[in-house]
């Protein structure tokens, strides 16, 4: 399985904390987005992480990975 | 090199004092000629609106990982004795401390540069998000203010 997580304003827009995908359903982070976003276009400023490291849409994913999508960070 | 995520209010000056006493002094008493601090506090205004409260969300695990990375990068770049980062999460009120970064070194120059690096990198890379509560409604902060 691939665990998918959404944070902050994106979580509210998606209406859920995350999702689970079978590993065969997506081979990159970009494909994960297409599977879980229900047709929603990927925002230009969307940030992505694989296993808690910043990544891009072409980053490969495999069984056991955690993929997160979130808006620009605003801490500090 | 210490990272702390706080779910309740903290006092940055108490954190500094405690860290110096418990960690710095046993190792480096007499060696740190400079300690630089950035302390960030919640404002009661933003973009022309009054702000009555703020919810600070983060990505547990990734937050610690990135604050650790940033601290490590600073340690590799400058001749530091130690660094400390404390960041608040959860619901907070105006005037509550949000963040503390501190750097200790033998001399002030590198301590200033390292503290500046820590806070700017934290603001651009650590996965925290602010949601402001206004007199009417609430809103996510879209971008941090420029340095």
Backbone of each chain as ProteinMPNN parsed JSONL, in Angstrom:
{"seq_chain_A": "XXXXXXXXXXXXXXXXXXXXXXXXXXXXXXXXXXXXXXXXXXXXXXXXXXXXXXXXXXXXXXXXXXXXXXXXXXXX", "coords_chain_A": {"N_chain_A": [[0.836, -1.208, 0.0], [0.34, 2.317, -0.577], [0.609, 5.069, 1.449], [-1.224, 8.033, 1.619], [-1.094, 11.456, 2.391], [-2.683, 14.503, 3.35], [-2.269, 17.981, 4.056], [-3.095, 20.903, 6.027], [-4.555, 23.697, 4.312], [-5.023, 22.253, 2.02], [-5.894, 19.754, 2.927], [-8.363, 20.469, 3.926], [-9.635, 21.308, 1.578], [-9.688, 18.91, 0.168], [-11.253, 17.451, 1.815], [-10.583, 15.339, 3.43], [-8.213, 13.457, 5.428], [-6.342, 11.903, 4.192], [-5.39, 9.145, 2.079], [-5.414, 5.75, 0.831], [-3.529, 3.79, -1.379], [-3.274, 1.072, -3.657], [-0.116, -0.334, -4.393], [0.262, -0.899, -7.085], [-1.243, 0.923, -8.401], [-0.066, 3.375, -8.924], [2.958, 4.786, -10.177], [4.543, 6.965, -9.848], [4.887, 10.069, -7.943], [3.34, 12.038, -9.119], [1.433, 10.502, -10.436], [0.208, 9.371, -8.243], [-1.078, 11.633, -7.219], [-2.952, 12.071, -9.308], [-4.564, 9.829, -8.978], [-5.722, 10.211, -6.455], [-6.859, 12.71, -6.423], [-9.279, 13.123, -7.613], [-9.837, 14.347, -10.101], [-9.127, 16.953, -9.618], [-7.09, 19.643, -10.492], [-3.525, 19.773, -10.233], [-2.291, 22.045, -7.946], [-0.189, 24.858, -8.792], [1.652, 25.643, -6.907], [1.874, 23.512, -5.23], [3.322, 21.433, -2.747], [5.295, 18.478, -2.39], [6.008, 15.396, -0.762], [7.998, 12.493, -0.24], [8.105, 9.862, 1.929], [8.677, 11.711, 3.925], [10.542, 13.449, 2.804], [11.22, 16.212, 0.713], [10.011, 16.058, -2.592], [9.531, 15.511, -6.153], [7.028, 15.551, -8.843], [7.802, 13.515, -10.565], [9.091, 11.664, -9.052], [9.708, 8.294, -8.246], [7.446, 5.903, -6.764], [6.83, 3.308, -4.348], [5.631, 0.188, -2.904], [4.684, 0.592, 0.474], [5.535, 3.186, 0.764], [5.16, 6.563, 2.032], [3.316, 9.228, 0.94], [3.04, 12.704, 0.759], [1.012, 15.61, 0.345], [0.968, 19.121, 0.217], [0.318, 22.671, 0.934], [2.354, 25.728, 0.356], [4.761, 26.242, 2.95], [4.404, 27.807, 6.185], [5.663, 28.395, 8.613], [7.399, 29.483, 11.652]], "CA_chain_A": [[0.0, 0.0, 0.0], [0.965, 3.644, -0.481], [-0.176, 5.954, 2.327], [-1.231, 9.4, 1.103], [-1.528, 12.396, 3.435], [-2.897, 15.909, 2.966], [-2.134, 18.874, 5.207], [-3.496, 22.316, 6.054], [-5.693, 24.083, 3.469], [-5.296, 21.186, 1.044], [-6.697, 18.731, 3.602], [-9.743, 20.964, 3.988], [-10.197, 21.279, 0.219], [-9.921, 17.518, -0.23], [-12.286, 16.914, 2.69], [-10.113, 14.136, 4.133], [-6.832, 13.518, 5.922], [-5.448, 11.191, 3.295], [-5.974, 8.039, 1.318], [-4.519, 4.606, 0.642], [-3.539, 3.29, -2.756], [-2.491, -0.138, -3.918], [1.138, 0.085, -5.022], [0.203, -1.04, -8.552], [-2.082, 1.974, -8.989], [0.711, 4.562, -9.292], [4.402, 4.531, -10.136], [5.224, 8.219, -9.477], [4.083, 10.935, -7.082], [2.352, 12.69, -9.989], [0.335, 9.545, -10.664], [-0.525, 9.271, -6.972], [-1.991, 12.784, -7.185], [-4.069, 11.842, -10.241], [-5.464, 8.8, -8.434], [-6.433, 10.601, -5.233], [-7.364, 14.087, -6.472], [-10.629, 13.119, -8.177], [-9.954, 15.311, -11.191], [-8.644, 18.288, -9.237], [-5.788, 19.951, -11.079], [-2.482, 19.939, -9.224], [-1.958, 23.473, -7.827], [1.178, 25.144, -9.239], [2.559, 25.798, -5.752], [1.738, 22.343, -4.355], [4.563, 20.762, -2.343], [5.14, 17.02, -2.316], [7.084, 14.713, -0.04], [7.948, 11.027, -0.161], [8.751, 9.418, 3.173], [9.073, 12.911, 4.683], [11.568, 14.224, 2.097], [10.648, 16.913, -0.435], [10.18, 15.308, -3.83], [8.804, 16.087, -7.289], [5.997, 14.677, -9.408], [8.377, 12.361, -11.275], [9.736, 10.752, -8.099], [9.028, 6.988, -8.212], [6.907, 5.437, -5.474], [6.62, 1.861, -4.305], [4.862, -0.333, -1.774], [5.183, 0.992, 1.789], [5.893, 4.615, 0.821], [4.191, 7.57, 2.466], [3.376, 10.397, 0.06], [2.26, 13.811, 1.335], [0.788, 16.802, -0.481], [0.614, 20.25, 1.074], [0.568, 24.01, 0.378], [3.597, 26.331, 0.846], [4.86, 26.206, 4.414], [4.311, 29.161, 6.752], [6.052, 28.373, 10.032], [8.344, 30.484, 12.154]], "C_chain_A": [[0.868, 1.254, 0.0], [0.036, 4.507, 0.38], [-0.082, 7.369, 1.781], [-1.763, 10.318, 2.199], [-1.672, 13.795, 2.859], [-2.781, 16.759, 4.217], [-2.724, 20.254, 4.928], [-4.658, 22.597, 5.099], [-6.031, 22.992, 2.454], [-6.166, 20.08, 1.659], [-8.161, 19.169, 3.649], [-10.401, 20.932, 2.611], [-10.538, 19.854, -0.205], [-11.01, 16.876, 0.63], [-11.881, 15.63, 3.391], [-8.628, 14.276, 4.471], [-5.846, 12.854, 4.958], [-6.173, 10.072, 2.583], [-4.963, 6.893, 1.297], [-4.656, 4.134, -0.794], [-2.83, 1.947, -2.785], [-1.248, 0.295, -4.689], [1.081, -0.001, -6.555], [-0.553, 0.115, -9.214], [-1.296, 3.194, -9.447], [2.194, 4.245, -9.22], [5.196, 5.798, -9.823], [4.307, 9.035, -8.562], [2.998, 11.648, -7.905], [1.159, 11.778, -10.25], [-0.474, 9.321, -9.391], [-1.536, 10.411, -6.897], [-3.201, 12.538, -8.087], [-5.065, 10.831, -9.692], [-6.307, 9.318, -7.268], [-7.156, 11.943, -5.361], [-8.735, 14.209, -7.113], [-10.8, 14.233, -9.214], [-9.466, 16.707, -10.862], [-7.251, 18.502, -9.827], [-4.763, 20.18, -9.978], [-2.095, 21.406, -9.12], [-0.485, 23.718, -8.15], [2.146, 25.202, -8.055], [2.491, 24.604, -4.788], [3.109, 21.751, -4.024], [4.274, 19.277, -2.135], [6.298, 16.435, -1.533], [6.881, 13.211, -0.141], [8.746, 10.616, 1.065], [9.414, 10.594, 3.895], [10.282, 13.633, 4.102], [10.901, 14.913, 0.915], [10.996, 16.172, -1.724], [9.402, 16.019, -4.93], [7.824, 15.091, -7.86], [6.551, 13.44, -10.116], [9.052, 11.355, -10.341], [8.991, 9.409, -8.078], [8.516, 6.638, -6.816], [6.759, 3.914, -5.525], [5.903, 1.467, -3.014], [5.502, 0.095, -0.453], [5.545, 2.466, 1.901], [4.766, 5.448, 1.42], [4.388, 8.799, 1.587], [2.5, 11.483, 0.662], [2.173, 14.961, 0.345], [0.388, 17.932, 0.45], [0.931, 21.591, 0.411], [1.914, 24.545, 0.879], [3.591, 26.428, 2.368], [4.938, 27.628, 4.972], [4.671, 29.18, 8.237], [6.959, 29.534, 10.408], [7.699, 31.749, 12.643]], "O_chain_A": [[1.987, 1.25, 0.512], [-1.151, 4.658, 0.087], [1.015, 7.858, 1.508], [-2.755, 10.003, 2.855], [-0.896, 14.218, 2.002], [-3.146, 16.324, 5.309], [-2.836, 20.7, 3.786], [-5.631, 21.844, 5.066], [-7.19, 22.829, 2.075], [-7.056, 19.541, 1.003], [-9.073, 18.368, 3.444], [-11.573, 20.577, 2.483], [-11.554, 19.62, -0.859], [-11.617, 15.882, 0.231], [-12.738, 14.905, 3.896], [-7.903, 15.084, 3.891], [-4.666, 13.204, 4.919], [-7.4, 10.053, 2.495], [-3.809, 7.054, 1.696], [-5.753, 4.085, -1.35], [-1.893, 1.716, -2.021], [-1.316, 1.184, -5.537], [1.778, 0.746, -7.242], [-0.512, 0.27, -10.434], [-1.786, 3.972, -10.265], [2.643, 3.529, -8.325], [6.396, 5.722, -9.559], [3.12, 8.739, -8.422], [1.876, 11.835, -7.433], [0.015, 12.231, -10.281], [-1.685, 9.109, -9.444], [-2.7, 10.198, -6.558], [-4.339, 12.768, -7.679], [-6.27, 10.957, -9.912], [-7.46, 8.921, -7.106], [-7.974, 12.286, -4.508], [-9.297, 15.303, -7.151], [-11.789, 14.965, -9.197], [-9.399, 17.56, -11.747], [-6.36, 17.665, -9.684], [-5.088, 20.715, -8.918], [-1.615, 21.977, -10.099], [0.37, 22.893, -7.827], [3.319, 24.85, -8.188], [2.99, 24.679, -3.665], [3.952, 21.587, -4.906], [3.17, 18.882, -1.76], [7.429, 16.913, -1.623], [5.754, 12.717, -0.131], [9.913, 10.978, 1.215], [10.534, 10.496, 4.398], [10.975, 14.353, 4.82], [10.116, 14.298, 0.194], [12.126, 15.721, -1.916], [8.704, 17.001, -4.678], [7.775, 13.936, -7.437], [5.854, 12.434, -10.25], [9.529, 10.313, -10.79], [7.771, 9.388, -7.911], [9.103, 7.042, -5.812], [6.587, 3.321, -6.589], [5.613, 2.304, -2.158], [6.715, -0.024, -0.279], [5.831, 2.954, 2.994], [3.59, 5.096, 1.332], [5.489, 9.342, 1.5], [1.355, 11.227, 1.034], [3.118, 15.25, -0.389], [-0.423, 17.745, 1.357], [1.705, 21.654, -0.544], [2.555, 23.915, 1.72], [2.554, 26.663, 2.988], [5.466, 28.533, 4.326], [4.053, 29.9, 9.021], [7.242, 30.426, 9.609], [8.392, 32.663, 13.088]]}, "seq_chain_B": "XXXXXXXXXXXXXXXXXXXXXXXXXXXXXXXXXXXXXXXXXXXXXXXXXXXXXXXXXXXXXXXXXXXXXXXXXXXXXXXXXXXXXXXXXXXXXXXXXXXXXXXXXXXXXXXXXXXXXXXXXXXXXXXXXXXXXXXXXXXXXXXXXXX", "coords_chain_B": {"N_chain_B": [[22.911, 20.197, 19.707], [19.677, 20.702, 19.38], [16.199, 19.99, 19.034], [12.967, 21.096, 19.593], [9.526, 20.502, 19.746], [6.741, 22.182, 20.751], [3.706, 21.734, 22.424], [2.351, 23.317, 24.095], [2.299, 26.623, 25.659], [5.505, 28.299, 25.706], [8.441, 29.724, 27.232], [10.811, 31.602, 25.713], [13.151, 32.634, 26.854], [13.492, 31.293, 29.225], [13.914, 28.792, 28.108], [16.353, 29.178, 26.805], [18.04, 29.752, 28.972], [17.858, 27.399, 30.472], [18.878, 25.545, 28.662], [21.49, 26.426, 28.301], [22.459, 26.037, 30.883], [22.057, 23.283, 31.35], [23.076, 21.893, 29.129], [25.039, 23.344, 27.545], [26.884, 24.431, 29.454], [28.028, 22.189, 30.947], [29.613, 21.106, 28.917], [30.913, 23.183, 27.535], [31.611, 25.381, 29.136], [32.97, 28.575, 29.522], [33.841, 28.609, 26.927], [31.982, 29.492, 25.037], [31.672, 32.427, 23.579], [29.713, 33.803, 22.378], [26.226, 34.017, 22.058], [23.537, 33.886, 19.943], [20.186, 34.877, 19.279], [17.029, 34.292, 17.809], [13.808, 35.257, 18.369], [10.504, 34.572, 17.816], [7.29, 35.993, 17.857], [3.742, 35.794, 18.249], [1.753, 37.967, 16.327], [-0.935, 40.419, 16.695], [-2.095, 41.287, 14.417], [-2.442, 41.112, 10.862], [-1.882, 41.6, 7.476], [-3.561, 43.844, 7.483], [-5.73, 43.099, 9.033], [-7.288, 42.362, 12.215], [-6.058, 39.834, 14.343], [-7.122, 37.166, 16.264], [-6.461, 34.707, 17.238], [-4.481, 31.729, 16.625], [-3.951, 28.777, 14.775], [-1.494, 26.419, 14.718], [-0.365, 24.149, 12.537], [1.395, 21.066, 11.878], [3.616, 18.676, 10.251], [4.072, 15.942, 11.747], [7.109, 14.327, 12.491], [8.215, 14.74, 9.813], [8.66, 17.39, 10.282], [10.472, 17.367, 12.471], [12.538, 16.047, 11.199], [13.325, 17.887, 9.198], [14.009, 20.166, 10.67], [16.148, 19.098, 12.005], [17.869, 18.552, 9.826], [18.38, 21.162, 8.914], [19.681, 22.237, 11.118], [21.927, 20.615, 11.131], [23.089, 21.343, 8.696], [23.805, 23.977, 9.283], [25.684, 23.492, 11.263], [27.654, 22.305, 9.754], [28.428, 24.352, 8.132], [29.316, 26.533, 9.643], [31.516, 27.434, 12.366], [30.384, 26.266, 14.994], [29.343, 25.873, 18.42], [26.967, 24.863, 19.419], [23.399, 24.455, 18.702], [19.971, 25.474, 19.041], [16.571, 24.825, 18.516], [13.281, 25.757, 19.011], [9.875, 25.226, 18.567], [6.522, 26.187, 18.464], [3.388, 24.44, 18.366], [-0.133, 23.922, 17.61], [-3.011, 25.507, 19.176], [-2.761, 28.983, 19.57], [-2.302, 32.215, 21.153], [-2.341, 35.844, 20.589], [0.778, 37.4, 21.204], [1.92, 35.121, 22.224], [4.913, 33.212, 22.301], [6.245, 31.923, 19.273], [8.451, 30.783, 17.998], [11.842, 29.872, 18.644], [15.158, 30.334, 17.8], [18.546, 29.539, 18.315], [22.059, 30.088, 18.447], [25.281, 29.063, 19.368], [28.621, 30.099, 19.74], [32.216, 30.565, 19.602], [32.746, 33.161, 18.802], [31.012, 36.202, 17.766], [30.333, 36.634, 15.03], [29.906, 34.269, 13.39], [27.902, 33.148, 14.894], [25.767, 34.957, 14.636], [25.328, 34.742, 11.84], [24.662, 32.028, 11.59], [22.305, 31.794, 13.129], [20.59, 33.383, 11.657], [20.487, 31.907, 9.298], [19.288, 29.539, 10.266], [16.655, 30.41, 10.993], [15.65, 31.456, 8.588], [15.771, 29.243, 6.857], [14.158, 27.463, 8.242], [11.703, 28.792, 7.97], [11.271, 28.532, 5.237], [11.397, 25.807, 4.658], [10.585, 23.974, 6.721], [7.835, 21.914, 7.568], [5.33, 23.538, 8.552], [2.158, 25.084, 9.146], [0.104, 27.988, 9.236], [-3.004, 28.911, 10.579], [-5.12, 31.539, 10.733], [-7.247, 33.036, 13.157], [-9.786, 35.278, 12.817], [-11.585, 38.36, 13.591], [-13.914, 38.012, 12.252], [-14.471, 34.981, 11.118], [-11.993, 32.695, 9.693], [-8.691, 32.058, 8.312], [-6.249, 30.528, 6.17], [-2.791, 31.195, 6.284], [-1.164, 32.267, 3.448], [1.418, 32.716, 2.477], [4.699, 33.213, 3.83], [5.903, 36.291, 5.285], [8.317, 38.34, 3.573], [11.838, 38.239, 4.441]], "CA_chain_B": [[21.941, 20.419, 18.625], [18.426, 20.228, 19.965], [14.954, 20.412, 18.38], [11.808, 20.837, 20.467], [8.205, 20.922, 19.266], [5.992, 22.417, 21.987], [2.25, 21.789, 22.222], [1.789, 24.305, 25.027], [3.129, 27.842, 25.637], [6.862, 28.201, 26.253], [9.134, 30.989, 27.415], [12.092, 31.417, 25.02], [14.302, 32.999, 27.693], [13.683, 30.143, 30.12], [14.491, 27.705, 27.311], [17.77, 29.536, 26.611], [18.762, 29.644, 30.239], [17.916, 25.987, 30.838], [19.758, 24.833, 27.731], [22.884, 26.802, 28.633], [22.846, 25.446, 32.162], [22.05, 21.817, 31.344], [23.796, 21.29, 27.999], [26.248, 24.082, 27.156], [27.874, 24.619, 30.524], [28.838, 20.999, 31.245], [30.536, 20.796, 27.824], [31.622, 24.312, 26.926], [31.714, 26.556, 30.005], [34.177, 29.343, 29.24], [34.198, 28.583, 25.489], [31.049, 30.194, 24.147], [31.722, 33.876, 23.746], [28.566, 34.429, 21.708], [24.959, 33.316, 21.848], [22.586, 34.736, 19.231], [18.83, 34.361, 19.438], [15.861, 34.89, 17.172], [12.576, 34.867, 19.038], [9.338, 35.01, 17.036], [6.096, 36.092, 18.711], [2.521, 35.964, 17.469], [1.19, 39.326, 16.239], [-2.399, 40.468, 16.701], [-2.535, 41.874, 13.15], [-1.786, 40.597, 9.652], [-2.508, 42.064, 6.231], [-4.589, 44.839, 7.742], [-6.834, 42.567, 9.841], [-7.009, 41.928, 13.575], [-5.991, 38.377, 14.483], [-7.445, 36.874, 17.67], [-5.864, 33.425, 17.617], [-3.842, 31.077, 15.49], [-3.711, 27.345, 14.899], [-0.272, 26.045, 14.002], [-0.366, 22.719, 12.196], [2.666, 20.612, 11.308], [3.672, 17.297, 9.759], [4.938, 15.305, 12.742], [8.11, 13.453, 11.869], [8.93, 15.512, 8.781], [9.097, 18.627, 10.941], [11.699, 17.069, 13.22], [13.581, 15.684, 10.241], [13.846, 19.074, 8.512], [14.705, 21.024, 11.636], [17.43, 18.429, 12.214], [18.689, 18.784, 8.635], [18.783, 22.575, 8.892], [20.674, 22.39, 12.189], [23.132, 19.923, 10.671], [23.694, 22.188, 7.651], [24.45, 25.115, 9.957], [26.868, 22.98, 11.971], [28.699, 22.029, 8.762], [28.803, 25.596, 7.451], [29.955, 27.483, 10.55], [32.22, 26.849, 13.512], [29.444, 26.472, 16.098], [29.403, 24.93, 19.538], [25.673, 24.188, 19.531], [22.214, 25.207, 18.26], [18.695, 25.081, 19.661], [15.354, 25.302, 17.843], [12.03, 25.423, 19.701], [8.75, 25.731, 17.762], [5.205, 25.912, 19.036], [2.287, 24.0, 17.5], [-1.43, 23.945, 18.28], [-3.744, 26.777, 19.227], [-2.039, 29.99, 20.353], [-2.911, 33.539, 21.29], [-1.396, 36.935, 20.343], [1.865, 37.58, 22.177], [2.561, 33.847, 22.557], [6.097, 32.885, 21.507], [6.052, 30.891, 18.249], [9.691, 30.093, 17.63], [13.144, 30.317, 19.159], [16.368, 29.681, 17.3], [19.725, 30.068, 18.993], [23.344, 29.509, 18.028], [26.4, 29.379, 20.268], [29.927, 29.979, 19.118], [33.25, 31.301, 20.33], [32.709, 34.57, 18.394], [29.661, 36.602, 17.377], [30.042, 36.656, 13.589], [29.312, 33.024, 12.904], [26.665, 32.897, 15.636], [24.724, 35.744, 13.951], [25.04, 34.166, 10.513], [24.014, 30.72, 11.741], [20.925, 31.979, 13.611], [19.824, 33.885, 10.513], [20.295, 30.749, 8.418], [18.316, 28.621, 10.878], [15.262, 30.89, 10.942], [15.19, 31.586, 7.192], [15.559, 27.894, 6.311], [12.96, 26.942, 8.928], [10.511, 29.397, 7.384], [11.021, 28.125, 3.861], [11.424, 24.357, 4.442], [9.971, 23.121, 7.748], [6.404, 21.822, 7.256], [4.363, 24.137, 9.483], [1.172, 25.94, 8.485], [-0.638, 28.831, 10.178], [-4.389, 29.287, 10.262], [-5.451, 32.664, 11.606], [-8.629, 33.294, 13.536], [-10.033, 36.715, 12.711], [-12.821, 38.756, 14.276], [-14.967, 37.304, 11.515], [-13.991, 33.834, 10.345], [-10.596, 32.262, 9.805], [-8.053, 31.902, 7.008], [-4.886, 30.0, 6.142], [-1.759, 32.119, 5.812], [-0.752, 31.693, 2.161], [2.876, 32.832, 2.324], [5.393, 33.953, 4.878], [6.381, 37.613, 4.878], [9.753, 38.31, 3.238], [12.738, 38.539, 5.56]], "C_chain_B": [[20.611, 19.831, 19.061], [17.238, 20.828, 19.212], [13.829, 20.128, 19.367], [10.534, 21.36, 19.8], [7.314, 21.011, 20.5], [4.496, 22.513, 21.688], [1.58, 22.746, 23.193], [2.747, 25.501, 25.071], [4.517, 27.599, 26.251], [7.443, 29.603, 26.384], [10.535, 30.857, 26.805], [13.291, 31.683, 25.915], [14.567, 31.912, 28.735], [14.343, 28.985, 29.376], [15.988, 27.929, 27.1], [18.575, 29.252, 27.87], [18.952, 28.174, 30.633], [18.911, 25.236, 29.953], [21.228, 25.161, 28.007], [23.342, 26.062, 29.888], [23.018, 23.928, 32.055], [22.932, 21.2, 30.262], [25.109, 22.016, 27.687], [27.303, 24.07, 28.261], [28.681, 23.361, 30.842], [29.888, 20.716, 30.173], [31.467, 21.953, 27.483], [31.743, 25.539, 27.831], [33.041, 27.268, 29.74], [34.551, 29.394, 27.768], [33.244, 29.368, 24.607], [31.046, 31.69, 24.466], [30.491, 34.539, 23.19], [27.377, 33.477, 21.675], [24.061, 34.288, 21.106], [21.234, 34.051, 19.224], [17.9, 35.059, 18.456], [14.647, 34.347, 17.894], [11.412, 35.437, 18.242], [8.091, 34.927, 17.897], [4.868, 36.335, 17.846], [2.021, 37.402, 17.526], [-0.339, 39.27, 16.345], [-2.934, 41.183, 15.46], [-1.797, 41.185, 12.015], [-2.582, 41.067, 8.446], [-3.707, 42.959, 6.51], [-5.752, 44.351, 8.589], [-6.362, 42.229, 11.256], [-7.032, 40.403, 13.642], [-6.164, 38.037, 15.965], [-6.852, 35.564, 18.161], [-5.23, 32.78, 16.399], [-3.641, 29.592, 15.791], [-2.482, 27.003, 14.078], [-0.241, 24.541, 13.8], [1.032, 22.321, 11.707], [2.545, 19.164, 10.851], [4.626, 16.565, 10.694], [5.9, 14.325, 12.062], [8.91, 14.212, 10.826], [9.443, 16.82, 9.377], [10.425, 18.395, 11.655], [12.861, 16.792, 12.269], [14.186, 16.929, 9.594], [14.531, 20.042, 9.47], [16.071, 20.428, 11.964], [18.389, 18.656, 11.054], [19.26, 20.2, 8.633], [19.87, 22.827, 9.944], [22.005, 21.77, 11.772], [23.86, 20.751, 9.613], [24.425, 23.373, 8.271], [25.741, 24.664, 10.636], [28.016, 22.703, 11.002], [29.265, 23.311, 8.155], [29.607, 26.546, 8.341], [30.58, 26.756, 11.734], [31.392, 27.113, 14.778], [29.73, 25.484, 17.223], [28.091, 24.165, 19.659], [24.575, 25.074, 18.944], [20.986, 24.648, 18.969], [17.551, 25.658, 18.83], [14.154, 24.826, 18.652], [10.895, 26.016, 18.874], [7.442, 25.273, 18.377], [4.271, 25.339, 17.975], [0.986, 24.073, 18.308], [-2.031, 25.34, 18.295], [-2.992, 27.773, 20.103], [-2.715, 31.344, 20.264], [-1.876, 34.622, 20.956], [-0.45, 37.095, 21.531], [2.482, 36.26, 22.653], [3.829, 33.687, 21.71], [5.784, 31.758, 20.527], [7.326, 30.079, 18.068], [10.893, 30.723, 18.332], [14.212, 29.596, 18.35], [17.559, 30.337, 17.985], [20.965, 29.351, 18.487], [24.422, 29.984, 18.982], [27.714, 29.146, 19.538], [30.951, 30.728, 19.957], [33.13, 32.799, 20.054], [31.37, 34.905, 17.74], [29.334, 36.444, 15.887], [29.344, 35.401, 13.117], [28.0, 32.723, 13.635], [25.503, 33.686, 15.014], [24.339, 35.09, 12.622], [24.274, 32.852, 10.639], [22.562, 30.878, 12.201], [20.039, 32.48, 12.48], [19.51, 32.744, 9.539], [19.2, 29.836, 8.976], [16.89, 29.14, 10.718], [14.776, 31.005, 9.498], [14.927, 30.205, 6.573], [14.334, 27.236, 6.957], [11.709, 27.479, 8.238], [10.238, 28.898, 5.971], [10.93, 26.603, 3.687], [10.697, 23.522, 5.485], [8.446, 23.105, 7.558], [5.485, 22.223, 8.414], [3.39, 24.975, 8.662], [0.365, 26.687, 9.545], [-2.051, 29.079, 9.67], [-4.802, 30.354, 11.255], [-6.942, 32.702, 11.909], [-8.813, 34.809, 13.569], [-11.29, 37.057, 13.497], [-14.01, 38.096, 13.582], [-14.327, 36.199, 10.689], [-12.529, 33.505, 10.574], [-10.032, 32.094, 8.406], [-6.669, 31.293, 7.178], [-3.942, 31.097, 5.677], [-1.166, 31.491, 4.553], [0.762, 31.677, 1.993], [3.464, 33.548, 3.512], [5.802, 35.323, 4.364], [7.868, 37.517, 4.526], [10.592, 38.709, 4.438], [12.92, 40.043, 5.727]], "O_chain_B": [[20.441, 18.612, 19.105], [17.255, 21.991, 18.809], [13.751, 19.03, 19.917], [10.474, 22.505, 19.352], [7.15, 20.024, 21.217], [4.073, 23.271, 20.815], [0.37, 22.961, 23.119], [3.873, 25.413, 24.582], [4.676, 26.808, 27.181], [6.99, 30.543, 25.73], [11.358, 30.094, 27.31], [14.332, 31.043, 25.766], [15.716, 31.642, 29.084], [15.204, 28.289, 29.915], [16.788, 26.998, 27.201], [19.626, 28.612, 27.84], [20.028, 27.757, 31.061], [19.682, 24.404, 30.431], [22.093, 24.287, 27.954], [24.453, 25.535, 29.951], [23.972, 23.356, 32.582], [23.475, 20.112, 30.449], [26.161, 21.386, 27.577], [28.465, 23.74, 28.024], [29.9, 23.445, 30.994], [30.94, 20.151, 30.474], [32.644, 21.753, 27.183], [31.96, 26.641, 27.329], [34.101, 26.642, 29.735], [35.464, 30.125, 27.384], [33.637, 29.858, 23.548], [30.498, 32.138, 25.473], [30.229, 35.706, 23.481], [27.499, 32.305, 21.317], [23.838, 35.403, 21.579], [21.136, 32.825, 19.172], [17.97, 36.276, 18.287], [14.472, 33.135, 18.02], [11.339, 36.645, 18.018], [7.856, 33.93, 18.58], [4.953, 37.012, 16.821], [1.879, 37.986, 18.6], [-0.954, 38.228, 16.118], [-4.08, 41.632, 15.442], [-0.666, 40.73, 12.184], [-3.806, 40.943, 8.408], [-4.742, 42.847, 5.853], [-6.68, 45.117, 8.846], [-5.207, 41.862, 11.472], [-7.914, 39.76, 13.071], [-5.441, 38.556, 16.816], [-6.752, 35.338, 19.367], [-5.424, 33.238, 15.272], [-3.228, 29.203, 16.884], [-2.438, 27.269, 12.877], [-0.111, 23.766, 14.748], [1.766, 23.158, 11.181], [1.515, 18.517, 11.04], [5.838, 16.56, 10.475], [5.511, 13.588, 11.156], [10.131, 14.323, 10.93], [10.522, 17.296, 9.023], [11.383, 19.143, 11.46], [13.992, 17.228, 12.487], [15.405, 17.028, 9.452], [15.529, 20.668, 9.112], [17.037, 21.16, 12.176], [19.574, 18.919, 11.261], [20.448, 20.412, 8.388], [20.845, 23.535, 9.693], [23.071, 22.329, 12.028], [25.087, 20.853, 9.627], [25.522, 23.732, 7.843], [26.756, 25.359, 10.592], [29.188, 22.839, 11.353], [30.417, 23.356, 7.722], [30.472, 27.276, 7.856], [30.221, 25.623, 12.056], [31.659, 28.052, 15.528], [30.284, 24.407, 17.003], [28.087, 22.972, 19.962], [24.773, 26.268, 18.717], [20.973, 23.506, 19.429], [17.563, 26.838, 18.482], [14.026, 23.637, 18.943], [10.948, 27.192, 18.515], [7.286, 24.113, 18.758], [4.358, 25.717, 16.806], [1.004, 24.26, 19.525], [-1.627, 26.226, 17.541], [-2.627, 27.46, 21.236], [-3.578, 31.581, 19.419], [-0.674, 34.368, 21.027], [-0.835, 36.944, 22.69], [3.459, 36.271, 23.403], [3.813, 33.999, 20.519], [5.147, 30.767, 20.886], [7.29, 28.851, 17.994], [10.943, 31.929, 18.573], [14.173, 28.372, 18.228], [17.571, 31.548, 18.205], [20.926, 28.169, 18.146], [24.47, 31.156, 19.356], [27.898, 28.156, 18.829], [30.601, 31.435, 20.902], [33.375, 33.618, 20.94], [30.679, 34.025, 17.227], [28.193, 36.154, 15.527], [28.282, 35.48, 12.499], [27.093, 32.117, 13.064], [24.396, 33.165, 14.877], [23.157, 34.911, 12.329], [23.341, 32.599, 9.877], [21.681, 30.17, 11.713], [18.887, 32.064, 12.349], [18.395, 32.642, 9.027], [18.301, 29.415, 8.249], [16.001, 28.375, 10.343], [13.622, 30.689, 9.208], [13.952, 30.033, 5.841], [13.571, 26.537, 6.289], [10.774, 26.73, 7.954], [9.082, 28.847, 5.551], [10.43, 26.145, 2.659], [10.223, 22.435, 5.154], [7.833, 24.162, 7.404], [4.949, 21.385, 9.139], [3.751, 25.511, 7.614], [-0.006, 26.139, 10.582], [-2.268, 29.408, 8.504], [-4.836, 30.117, 12.463], [-7.781, 32.439, 11.047], [-8.088, 35.523, 14.262], [-11.977, 36.171, 14.006], [-14.974, 37.678, 14.223], [-13.705, 36.472, 9.662], [-11.911, 33.977, 11.528], [-10.778, 31.998, 7.432], [-6.001, 31.508, 8.189], [-4.274, 31.851, 4.762], [-0.723, 30.343, 4.569], [1.321, 30.734, 1.432], [2.813, 34.39, 4.13], [6.022, 35.507, 3.167], [8.596, 36.712, 5.107], [10.131, 39.418, 5.332], [13.644, 40.482, 6.62]]}, "name": "protein", "num_of_chains": 2, "seq": "XXXXXXXXXXXXXXXXXXXXXXXXXXXXXXXXXXXXXXXXXXXXXXXXXXXXXXXXXXXXXXXXXXXXXXXXXXXXXXXXXXXXXXXXXXXXXXXXXXXXXXXXXXXXXXXXXXXXXXXXXXXXXXXXXXXXXXXXXXXXXXXXXXXXXXXXXXXXXXXXXXXXXXXXXXXXXXXXXXXXXXXXXXXXXXXXXXXXXXXXXXXXXXXXXXXXXXXXXXXXXXX"}
